[in-house]
Amino acid sequence: MSNQGACVHKPSLALKVIAPKIRRGFVFRLRLEKFFRLHDETRVLLVEAPAGFGKTVLLAQWRRAAMAAGAPVAWVTLAERDTALDVVEAIALAIQQATGRHRFAFDALASSEALEHADGAVSHLAAEWAALANPPLLVLDDFERVTDARAQAVLLQLVRQLPDHCRLLVGTRPLQERDWVADLQSYGHLAQLTQKDLAFTLEESFEFLCAQCPQYVDSNLFARLHRLTEGWPVGLEIAAARLKVAPPHEAALMDAQTQAQGASAFLLKKATANLSPRARQFLLEVSLLDHFCVSLCAAIDDQPDVATVIDELRAGSGLLIEGEGSEWFRLHQLALEPLRKEAHGLPAVRLRHWHARAARWFADRGYWDAAAHHAFAAPDQALAIECVKNGILATHRAGKLELVSDWLERLPESEVMQSVDLRLSVARSWAVAGGGERARCLVADLLSHGCESIRYKAALVCGSAAVHADDPDAAQHCIAPWPLEPPTDDVAWRLPFFSMRHWLDETSGRHGPLGSAATWPVSFTGTGEAALTEALAHQLKAVGYLNEGQPVLALELLSPVLAWVEELLGRRSGPAVLLGGTMAFAACELGDAARARLLLADRHDLIDPGLLPGGCALATVAAATLARVDGQEHRALSILETFRKRAAARALTRNEAVALGELIRLHAVAGRSTTVEALLNELLQVSERPAARGLCEGDVVLQLHLAQARGAMLRRHWKSAHRSAQQATERAQHMGRRRVELEARLVRAAIAWHESGTVEADLADAASSAVSLKLQRLLLEVDPVLEPFLSAQTSPAPAASAQTPMAQALPRQAATLLTQREQEVLTLLAKGMSNKEIANCLELGDGTVKWHVKNLFTKLEAGDRRTAVGRARRLGLIE
């Protein structure tokens, strides 16, 4: 038999070895490309995920990357009806075409004409494959579709006997037989990507939706769609398709929830089309569970085939999300709501019976939150109350106070008062939820308890309430009896003490000891009972970095913490909003508005003064900054004005001062002297309130001095402006507020420039310091106040020795502002090219170029191309 006759002339085989073309709109995912390169010596790369996660597209991306590096690639798409002989012949033909060796595996195929010899042919094929000078990479797509037992055996034989210098890429839906995967992993021969890895990140969802729907560059809409689809590529494709046909004007733009509902119905119908009636009924029932496993479903389901049904769902749909290294599953968000709506229409008796079984199963295993939820639905009031009590104690020990907020109102006070530990846990939960008065009432009598540990915990509850009311004097009074160490070894009650001490030191400008390394977390691991408490403690530490003018350190500190919190509690949870808002402010400080947008997207509506006043102020300033960068000054003013009113309603003096200071900054830049004067009077009144005395006084007076300097500059009262700026500088130095000190010194530089046309060496040094710290917002935001000064400092000088420190430092630091692609687009913008011309030059899509241009406008705080290019030249980004 000739090799050509065996393979090439079979149309079915010829189709199986054709690699798919990467379709238009493909999103290049650098992190997955890095995974491929990182494991370039791993024998098998397994891509395992349900339908709709882009396995084939990823394999095609890797194929293209390998071929670009000069490696041959053989591709085989497997099918349900493939026999063992089909598999061997297809692999041989694919390697033939990849290498150009038309007699490859001739002997192996000649000996495998009989089906019973197919397994022997695999050994010959593998040996000849390994003997090639440049063995091709072999891709096996749709691995799970092969059902013939002999064909499966041939594939597993190939995988297990893979030669050392050969590499195999396998794409498959979730596998039922996984022994070979564990064996290869144990020897380090296999690396795997799962459904979680293939889901789009928020950044990738933005890039995809911007490319598909360039007319709707709306970060909040895109973030909501990402959350509702959970990054499921096919879900995002359907959402994008619906956006494309929506009317282009904003008033007719459908809300994200509407988009998701339409996508949900379509996806649910598509995903369940090939499921058995039993599997569809099972989906309906488990939709009432947030998470489920085989043993739980077996306990509440009357059928014995639960494990089989779950295996069918894992393999046949993308609706099941499997916990990594866990027995737990949950339903995809897009399918959950429509299924639950339908499930609630089941007979009430059946639902009560179902909830009662679930409640008992969860309670027996200590899953108190889930048990309470189902017990209330059963309804079993006694069991529900017992679960709530146990749940509050357990979540408090873990520092997950937000998780119990839903149960606080449902727990009778008579039950709370029966246990001191429960009282303290409930009171602390109320304190961080904004219910300070209720918290203090619950522990009032415990402040004089005979046990010092209980007295301390009651005082810490009152102190926590004071922190959330932004009353540092009251917080200091609460923990004053314990100046150095708390009288407890319980980390859930110990760590908040040092966090509060740190907050008080930052507020007052003191920088005392934070305790030993054992008490203050110097690194975040995300493990242990107090991990969430540690996470929130890091937010306070990051605020300290921001006060010092170190936004880079703040971002480095909080990035892993935010990722962990989002995984644990969700993107829109209170701690995630607090951390994300703090990071967004740091990103704005660096001039990275694109990153700040991602951090605030789909959660800026949750920014509330009761969250944690200081962090809320940072998030609000970041949101206002982004609005102004987008050319929406009216929206920036509205954000700040709303924040000011809410802060005033809650008597949060420092937040009110921050809002007024930012409003004065914006109106001063716009030259609105009458409005600035009125706001200055309001800020002065705020500074004279009793609440603005004590430890709050420093921050309020800082805002006042800077605002007075800007107001005096607007009126061209230079001496008054200089005096106020000098007072702000001295106050900031005294409090250790390096960032505000630099701002005040730069304002003094602008005053001197306006007054005499000169600047002192000390003030030029302040500008250089701001550049070295990458405080781009500080350098660019105060236009036009510092614009003449910056232009003078960065303009070419006759001789290098005559350049100021700022002129020398700024181009080096500014180069880190842009990505490589943004730098390329900026260079072509400077040459006067249109978006179309840039797209052709760089071989990009029009939508992608628009996205990069928008990012450039954001980072350079420009409203048009001319301004962007001008600022880029001043920053040394282009010649």
Secondary structure, DSSP 8 states (H G I E B T S, - for coil): --HHHHHTT-HHHHHHT------TT----HHHHHHHHHTTT-SEEEEE--TTS-HHHHHHHHHHHHHHTT--EEEEE--TT--HHHHHHHHHHHHHHHHT-TTTTHHHHHTTSSGGGHHHHHHHHHHHHHHSSS--EEEEESGGG---HHHHHHHHHHHHT--TT--EEEEES--S--HHHHHHHHTT-EEEE-HHHHS--HHHHHHHHHHH-TT---HHHHHHHHHHHTT-HHHHHHHHHHHHHS-SSGGG---HHHHHHHHHHHHHHHHTTTS-HHHHHHHHHHTT-SSB-HHHHHHH-S-S-HHHHHHHHHHH-S-EEE-TTSS-EEE-HHHHHHHHHHHTTS-HHHHHHHHHHHHHHHHHTT-HHHHHHHHHHTT-HHHHHHHHHHHHHHHHHTT-GGGGTTTGGGS-HHHHTT-HHHHHHHHHHHHHTT-HHHHHHHHGGGGG-SSHHHHHHHHHHHHHHHHHTT-HHHHHHHHTT-SS--S---HHHHHHHHHHHHHHHHHHT-------TTTS-SS--S-STTHHHHHHHHHHHHHHHHHTT-HHHHHHHHHHHHHHHHHHH-TTSHHHHHHHHHHHHHHHHTT-HHHHHHHHTTTGGG--TTT-HHHHHHHHHHHHHHHHHTT-HHHHHHHHHHHHHHHHHTT-HHHHHHHHHHHHHHHHHTT-HHHHHHHHHHHHHHHTSGGGSGGGHHHHHHHHHHHHHHHHHHTT-HHHHHHHHHHHHHHHHHHT-HHHHHHHHHHHHHHHHHHHS---HHHHHHHHHHHHTT-HHHHHTTTTTSHHHHHHHHS--SSGGGS-HHHHHHHHHHTTSS-HHHHHHHHHHHTT--HHHHHHHHT--HHHHHHHHHHHHHHHT-SSHHHHHHHHHHTTS--
